[in-house]
Amino acid sequence: MKNQNIVNSALLGLAAVLMVPALAWSNEVAKVNGKTITDKDMVQALGSVNETQRKDVLDDANSRRQLLNSLIEQELLIQESEKEKLDQDPEYKAALEGFRKQYLTNRVLAKNLAGKFTESAAKHYYENHKSRYSTEQVHAMHILVSDESKALEIKKMAEEPKADFQALAEKYSKDPSAKNNRGDIGFFGRDRMVTEFTSAAFAAKDGEIVGPVKTAYGYHIIKVIEKKAGKTLEYSDVESKVKSDLQQELASTYMTNLRGQAKISIDDKALSKM
């Protein structure tokens, strides 16, 4: 039963097939209306499971048979879909193009970042960014607008002695939740908000209003209400988070370099009409 689940999950994750290294050998194990299925096909079909699970399936005769039967049924369905010319559908071609883009995106990142994404690099990243991995919390309010000049104008109003920050948030913020929470986003840790917002909020003092802080969402005016001290977590407690953050930073740096070398034009009018 356990290996059957592995087989089923492997066949659902066929996008990972291409990530399995090519094998030097290839022996025919079955034919379906003249179409050959090889032992290489069987190993590749397990590309979405880890090495231990793959070995469990291939070492067990019943599991191998279940896997082969699944591939036979898959081939029958493929052949039937081709008879019905489903591979000529625009939807199929769009899905195939989507897979091509996703696969090549992942492959080029993996190829160019693999040497930099190591255990020692992750530990070094943790040591240099320990403040990110803390139980410290901050309670803040914010006002989100699209335009920087508007954000500066609102900040000036918010800094008036008798200003009601929440009333301003309810009136001006484009954050959909502002109508309900009036800009009050409560307490949050360093892993909840986008980096720019988090950095600004945690750097401010109680009662301080900061901004405009630019993020992908627009320009934020942030008012810090209260901060709660916390403790720095050990590397072992946040290892997966550290590695995820390092991976994102490496990818972001790589993308910044690519964008810097490229000629990019954006039609804002066309974008606004979508």
C-alpha positions as CSV (number, residue, x, y, z in Angstrom):
1,M,0.0,0.0,0.0
2,K,2.8,2.4,0.9
3,N,4.6,1.8,-2.4
4,Q,1.3,2.0,-4.3
5,N,0.9,5.5,-2.9
6,I,4.5,6.3,-4.0
7,V,3.7,5.1,-7.5
8,N,0.5,7.1,-7.7
9,S,2.2,10.3,-6.4
10,A,5.1,9.8,-8.9
11,L,2.8,9.6,-11.8
12,L,1.0,12.7,-10.7
13,G,4.3,14.6,-10.7
14,L,5.5,13.9,-14.2
15,A,6.9,17.5,-14.4
16,A,9.7,16.2,-12.3
17,V,10.6,13.4,-14.7
18,L,13.1,15.5,-16.7
19,M,15.0,16.2,-13.5
20,V,16.1,12.6,-13.3
21,P,19.6,12.0,-14.8
22,A,19.6,10.1,-18.1
23,L,20.5,6.4,-17.6
24,A,23.1,4.6,-19.7
25,W,20.9,1.5,-20.1
26,S,17.5,1.1,-21.6
27,N,15.8,-2.3,-21.8
28,E,12.3,-3.0,-23.2
29,V,9.9,-4.2,-20.5
30,A,6.5,-3.8,-22.4
31,K,4.9,-2.8,-25.6
32,V,1.5,-1.0,-26.0
33,N,0.2,-1.2,-29.6
34,G,3.8,-1.2,-30.8
35,K,4.9,1.6,-28.4
36,T,7.8,0.5,-26.2
37,I,8.1,1.1,-22.5
38,T,11.6,0.7,-21.1
39,D,13.1,0.3,-17.7
40,K,14.4,3.8,-18.2
41,D,10.8,5.1,-18.6
42,M,10.0,3.4,-15.3
43,V,12.8,5.1,-13.4
44,Q,12.0,8.5,-14.9
45,A,8.4,8.1,-13.9
46,L,9.6,8.1,-10.3
47,G,11.4,11.4,-10.7
48,S,9.0,13.2,-8.2
49,V,9.9,10.9,-5.3
50,N,13.1,10.8,-3.3
51,E,15.9,8.3,-3.8
52,T,15.0,6.1,-0.9
53,Q,11.4,5.8,-2.1
54,R,12.5,5.2,-5.6
55,K,14.7,2.3,-4.5
56,D,11.8,0.8,-2.4
57,V,9.6,0.7,-5.5
58,L,12.2,-0.7,-7.9
59,D,13.5,-3.3,-5.4
60,D,10.0,-4.7,-4.9
61,A,8.5,-7.0,-7.6
62,N,4.9,-6.1,-6.9
63,S,5.6,-2.4,-6.8
64,R,7.5,-2.7,-10.1
65,R,4.5,-4.4,-11.6
66,Q,2.1,-1.7,-10.3
67,L,4.3,1.0,-11.8
68,L,4.5,-0.8,-15.1
69,N,0.7,-1.2,-15.2
70,S,0.3,2.5,-14.5
71,L,2.6,3.4,-17.4
72,I,0.7,1.0,-19.7
73,E,-2.6,2.6,-18.8
74,Q,-1.0,6.0,-19.2
75,E,0.2,5.1,-22.7
76,L,-3.2,3.8,-23.6
77,L,-4.8,7.1,-22.6
78,I,-2.1,9.0,-24.5
79,Q,-2.7,7.0,-27.7
80,E,-6.4,7.4,-27.4
81,S,-6.0,11.2,-26.9
82,E,-3.9,11.4,-30.0
83,K,-6.5,9.5,-32.0
84,E,-9.0,12.1,-30.9
85,K,-6.4,14.8,-31.8
86,L,-6.4,16.3,-28.4
87,D,-2.7,17.1,-28.8
88,Q,-3.8,19.6,-31.5
89,D,-6.0,21.5,-29.1
90,P,-5.0,25.1,-28.3
91,E,-5.3,24.2,-24.7
92,Y,-2.7,21.5,-25.0
93,K,-0.4,23.7,-26.9
94,A,-0.8,26.5,-24.2
95,A,-0.2,23.9,-21.4
96,L,2.9,22.6,-23.3
97,E,4.3,26.1,-23.6
98,G,3.6,26.8,-20.0
99,F,5.5,23.7,-19.0
100,R,8.4,24.7,-21.3
101,K,8.7,28.1,-19.6
102,Q,8.5,26.7,-16.1
103,Y,11.0,23.9,-16.8
104,L,13.5,26.2,-18.4
105,T,13.1,28.8,-15.6
106,N,13.8,26.2,-12.9
107,R,16.7,24.6,-14.9
108,V,18.6,27.8,-15.5
109,L,18.2,28.9,-11.9
110,A,19.3,25.5,-10.7
111,K,22.3,25.5,-13.0
112,N,23.5,29.0,-12.1
113,L,22.8,29.0,-8.4
114,A,23.7,25.4,-7.4
115,G,27.3,26.2,-6.6
116,K,26.3,29.1,-4.3
117,F,23.5,27.3,-2.5
118,T,25.5,25.1,0.0
119,E,25.2,24.2,3.7
120,S,28.1,26.5,4.6
121,A,26.5,29.4,2.6
122,A,23.2,28.9,4.5
123,K,25.0,29.0,7.9
124,H,27.0,32.1,6.8
125,Y,23.7,33.7,5.7
126,Y,22.2,33.0,9.1
127,E,25.1,34.5,10.9
128,N,24.8,37.7,8.9
129,H,21.0,38.0,9.2
130,K,20.3,36.7,12.8
131,S,17.9,39.5,13.5
132,R,15.5,38.1,10.9
133,Y,15.2,34.9,12.9
134,S,13.8,36.2,16.1
135,T,10.6,35.9,18.0
136,E,10.4,39.7,18.3
137,Q,7.1,41.2,17.3
138,V,5.7,44.6,16.3
139,H,2.2,46.0,16.3
140,A,1.7,48.4,13.4
141,M,-0.9,50.3,11.3
142,H,-0.4,51.3,7.7
143,I,-1.8,53.2,4.9
144,L,-1.2,52.0,1.3
145,V,-1.4,54.2,-1.8
146,S,-0.2,53.9,-5.4
147,D,1.5,57.3,-5.7
148,E,4.6,58.4,-3.7
149,S,3.6,62.1,-3.7
150,K,0.2,61.1,-2.3
151,A,2.0,59.0,0.3
152,L,4.1,62.0,1.4
153,E,1.0,64.1,1.6
154,I,-0.8,61.6,3.8
155,K,2.3,61.1,6.0
156,K,2.3,64.9,6.7
157,M,-1.4,64.7,7.7
158,A,-0.7,61.7,9.9
159,E,2.1,63.5,11.8
160,E,-0.3,66.3,12.8
161,P,-0.7,66.4,16.6
162,K,-4.4,65.5,16.6
163,A,-4.3,63.3,13.6
164,D,-6.4,60.1,13.6
165,F,-4.2,57.6,11.7
166,Q,-7.0,55.0,11.5
167,A,-9.4,57.5,10.1
168,L,-6.8,58.4,7.4
169,A,-6.3,54.7,6.6
170,E,-10.1,54.2,6.3
171,K,-10.3,57.1,3.9
172,Y,-7.2,56.8,1.8
173,S,-5.7,53.3,2.0
174,K,-6.1,51.1,-1.0
175,D,-5.5,48.0,1.1
176,P,-8.9,46.0,0.8
177,S,-8.8,45.1,4.5
178,A,-8.6,48.8,5.6
179,K,-12.4,49.1,5.5
180,N,-12.6,46.5,8.3
181,N,-9.4,47.0,10.3
182,R,-8.9,50.7,9.6
183,G,-5.2,50.1,8.8
184,D,-4.5,48.1,12.0
185,I,-2.6,44.9,11.1
186,G,-1.9,43.8,14.7
187,F,1.2,42.1,15.9
188,F,3.5,40.3,13.4
189,G,6.9,38.7,13.3
190,R,9.7,39.2,10.9
191,D,8.5,36.4,8.6
192,R,5.0,37.6,7.8
193,M,5.4,40.8,5.7
194,V,7.5,41.6,2.7
195,T,11.2,42.5,3.5
196,E,10.9,46.3,2.9
197,F,7.8,46.6,5.1
198,T,9.3,44.4,7.8
199,S,12.6,46.2,7.9
200,A,11.0,49.7,8.2
201,A,8.5,48.6,10.9
202,F,11.1,46.8,13.1
203,A,13.6,49.7,12.8
204,A,11.1,52.3,14.0
205,K,10.3,53.2,17.6
206,D,7.0,53.0,19.4
207,G,4.7,55.7,18.2
208,E,6.9,56.6,15.2
209,I,5.5,57.1,11.7
210,V,7.8,56.1,8.8
211,G,7.6,56.1,5.1
212,P,6.8,56.2,2.3
213,V,8.1,52.5,2.1
214,K,7.9,51.2,-1.4
215,T,6.9,47.5,-1.9
216,A,5.4,45.6,-4.8
217,Y,2.0,46.7,-3.6
218,G,2.7,50.4,-3.6
219,Y,3.7,53.0,-1.0
220,H,3.1,52.5,2.7
221,I,2.9,54.9,5.6
222,I,3.6,52.9,8.7
223,K,2.8,53.8,12.3
224,V,4.4,51.6,14.9
225,I,2.2,51.1,18.0
226,E,4.2,48.8,20.2
227,K,7.2,46.4,19.9
228,K,7.7,43.1,21.9
229,A,11.2,41.9,22.5
230,G,12.0,38.3,21.6
231,K,14.9,36.0,21.3
232,T,17.1,34.9,18.4
233,L,16.3,31.4,17.3
234,E,19.1,28.8,16.8
235,Y,20.1,27.8,13.3
236,S,18.7,24.3,13.8
237,D,15.3,25.7,14.6
238,V,15.1,27.9,11.4
239,E,17.3,25.9,9.0
240,S,14.6,25.4,6.4
241,K,13.5,29.1,6.6
242,V,17.2,30.2,6.3
243,K,17.7,28.1,3.2
244,S,14.5,29.4,1.6
245,D,15.5,33.0,2.3
246,L,19.0,32.4,0.9
247,Q,17.6,30.7,-2.2
248,Q,15.3,33.7,-2.8
249,E,18.1,36.2,-2.4
250,L,20.4,34.3,-4.8
251,A,17.6,34.1,-7.3
252,S,16.8,37.8,-6.8
253,T,20.4,38.8,-7.3
254,Y,20.6,36.7,-10.4
255,M,17.5,38.3,-11.8
256,T,18.7,41.8,-11.1
257,N,21.9,41.0,-13.1
258,L,19.8,39.7,-16.0
259,R,17.5,42.7,-16.0
260,G,20.5,45.0,-16.0
261,Q,21.8,43.4,-19.1
262,A,18.5,43.4,-20.9
263,K,16.5,45.9,-23.0
264,I,13.1,46.0,-21.5
265,S,10.2,48.3,-22.5
266,I,6.8,48.4,-20.8
267,D,3.6,49.8,-22.4
268,D,1.9,51.3,-19.3
269,K,-1.2,52.3,-21.4
270,A,-1.7,48.7,-22.6
271,L,-1.1,47.5,-19.0
272,S,-3.7,49.9,-17.6
273,K,-6.3,48.6,-20.0
274,M,-6.1,45.0,-18.9
